[in-house]
Amino acid sequence: MLEISELAQQAGLSAHTLRYYEKRGLIKASNRSEAGYRLYTDSDVLRVRFVKTARNAGFSLNDIGQLLSIRVDKQSHSCQEVTDITQKKLREVNAKMAELQSMQQTLELLLESCCGGPENATHCSIMEALDAGLSRENEN
């Protein structure tokens, strides 16, 4: 049996994160010591590693909850359910990447329009472009 600090060390997470995951229902201590300390088994270590791996892949805590439900009872679930969750995450990542690429292009255009000189920013093209954009946004 491991205490939370030992589990945290093995999993490469903080005890705070583990307690948060426990509050969210993703993990739970198998037992408690007489002093009330959380105690974890090897099975709990594997579950925490699963959560960490899924989190690193970008899955939300809700997604991870669904995946854990499938993991616990694979016989009652289909591979399609896992695929659907994964495809949804991939669509979200692709949308975020498109948004970031748009932001990148906007920033590059702003930088190309600016001389970046030492003079005051009274007529800074970046500031003017941002002001013009903000004015249009405020009209809508």
C-alpha positions in Angstrom: 0.0 0.0 0.0 1.2 3.5 -0.9 0.4 6.8 0.8 -0.6 9.7 -1.4 2.9 11.2 -1.4 4.4 7.9 -2.6 1.7 7.6 -5.3 2.4 11.2 -6.4 6.1 10.5 -6.7 5.5 7.3 -8.7 3.0 8.9 -11.0 4.9 12.2 -11.5 2.0 14.2 -10.2 1.5 16.3 -7.1 -0.6 15.2 -4.1 -2.8 18.2 -4.7 -3.5 17.0 -8.3 -4.3 13.5 -6.9 -6.7 14.9 -4.4 -8.3 17.0 -7.1 -8.8 13.9 -9.3 -10.3 12.2 -6.3 -12.8 15.0 -5.8 -13.7 14.7 -9.5 -14.3 11.0 -9.1 -11.5 9.9 -11.4 -9.5 8.1 -8.7 -10.1 7.0 -5.1 -8.1 5.5 -2.3 -8.5 1.8 -1.9 -8.3 2.1 1.9 -7.5 4.5 4.7 -4.9 4.0 7.4 -5.9 4.1 11.1 -4.7 7.7 11.0 -7.0 8.5 8.1 -4.3 8.6 5.4 -5.3 7.6 1.9 -3.8 4.3 0.9 -3.4 3.1 -2.7 -2.8 -0.2 -4.3 -0.8 -1.2 -7.5 -4.2 -1.1 -9.3 -4.7 2.5 -8.2 -1.2 3.3 -9.5 -2.2 2.0 -12.9 -5.4 4.0 -12.9 -3.6 7.2 -12.0 -1.1 6.5 -14.8 -4.0 6.0 -17.2 -5.5 9.3 -16.1 -2.2 11.1 -16.5 -1.6 9.6 -20.0 -5.1 10.6 -21.1 -4.7 14.1 -19.7 -1.4 14.5 -21.5 -3.1 13.4 -24.7 -5.5 16.4 -24.2 -8.6 14.6 -23.0 -10.8 16.6 -20.7 -11.6 15.3 -17.2 -15.1 14.5 -18.4 -13.7 12.5 -21.3 -11.3 10.7 -18.9 -14.3 9.8 -16.7 -16.0 8.2 -19.7 -12.8 6.4 -20.7 -12.4 5.1 -17.2 -15.9 3.7 -17.2 -15.1 1.9 -20.4 -11.8 0.7 -18.9 -13.5 -0.8 -15.9 -16.1 -2.7 -17.9 -14.7 -3.2 -21.4 -17.1 -6.1 -22.1 -20.1 -3.7 -21.9 -18.6 -1.1 -24.2 -17.5 -0.9 -27.8 -14.3 0.3 -29.4 -16.6 2.7 -31.3 -17.3 4.5 -28.0 -13.6 5.0 -27.5 -13.1 6.1 -31.1 -16.0 8.6 -30.8 -14.4 10.2 -27.7 -11.0 10.3 -29.4 -12.4 11.7 -32.7 -14.2 14.5 -30.8 -11.0 15.4 -29.1 -9.1 15.4 -32.4 -11.8 17.8 -33.9 -11.3 20.1 -30.9 -7.5 20.1 -31.3 -7.8 20.8 -35.1 -10.1 23.7 -34.4 -7.8 25.1 -31.8 -4.8 24.7 -34.2 -6.7 26.6 -36.9 -7.5 29.3 -34.4 -3.8 29.5 -33.4 -2.7 29.7 -37.0 -5.1 32.6 -37.6 -3.7 34.3 -34.6 -0.2 33.7 -35.8 -1.0 35.2 -39.2 -2.6 38.3 -37.6 0.4 38.9 -35.4 2.8 38.5 -38.3 0.7 41.1 -40.3 0.8 43.4 -37.4 4.5 43.1 -37.0 5.1 43.6 -40.8 3.2 46.9 -40.7 5.2 48.3 -37.8 8.6 50.0 -38.0 9.4 49.1 -34.4 11.4 52.3 -34.0 12.3 54.1 -30.8 9.8 57.0 -31.4 6.7 57.3 -29.2 3.7 55.2 -30.0 1.4 58.1 -31.0 1.2 56.7 -34.6 2.1 53.1 -34.0 0.5 51.0 -36.8 -0.1 48.0 -34.4 -1.9 50.2 -31.9 -4.0 51.8 -34.7 -4.9 48.4 -36.2 -5.9 47.1 -32.8 -7.9 50.2 -32.2 -9.6 49.9 -35.6 -10.5 46.3 -34.9 -11.8 47.1 -31.4 -14.0 49.8 -32.8 -15.5 47.4 -35.4 -16.0 44.8 -32.7 -17.8 47.3 -30.5 -20.2 48.3 -33.3 -21.4 44.7 -33.6 
